Amino acid sequence: MVPSFLFQGVLQNGMEVAVKRLSKNSGQGMEEFKNEVKLISKLQHRNLVRILGCCVELEEKMLIYEYLPNKSLDCFIFGKFNISNKFKFPASKGSMSLLYLLSSSLDEEQRAALDWPVRKGIIRGIARGTMYLHQDSRLRIIHRDLKASNILLDNEMIPKISDFGMARIFGGNQIEGCTNRVVGTM
């Protein structure tokens, strides 16, 4: 699988967003990209990351998601934080201009924010989001890559399942996802 890149961005109205830039070598064509955006935009649940839009310019394909300030669950479990890029979207152009690179690390106090009631809430939220994908949404979806780094946390520590790169759709009566239809980015 070819990696994609994640950036923090700021829209013209000041709203912070997460921008996922898909690799040019992902093998995903324009039709597949459009289908993915349509499918993911139909998935709306409190415990799924919300897609706000997409951008296609020449060979560049980007997905714009809600920004979740507490990063991913693995940051709290393992105390790691990767370097992220921060962008600002200028009012005059559709392109981005680099503001600065930001690196940080979480301290013991931040990791301690995962007390037992918060942990229980995170586990329940992940279960609710997974149940929605498997049973409650019109599109039955198997995520296939559920891990701590794909669980993002909002400012209230509400978990949001992200990264549907390995996800598959399965039919309404199917109990196993034996299909080749990919939902997310690869």
Protein Blocks (a to p, Z undefined) as FASTA:
>chain_A
ZZddddddddfkopacddddddfklopafklmmmmmmmmmmpccfkbccdfbdcdehjbc
cddddddfklpfklmmnopacddddddddfkbmbdcdfbdcdddddfklmmmmcfklmmm
mmmmmmmmmmmmmmmpmbdcdfklacfklpccdfkopacdehjllgccddfklcbdcbfb
dfbdZZ
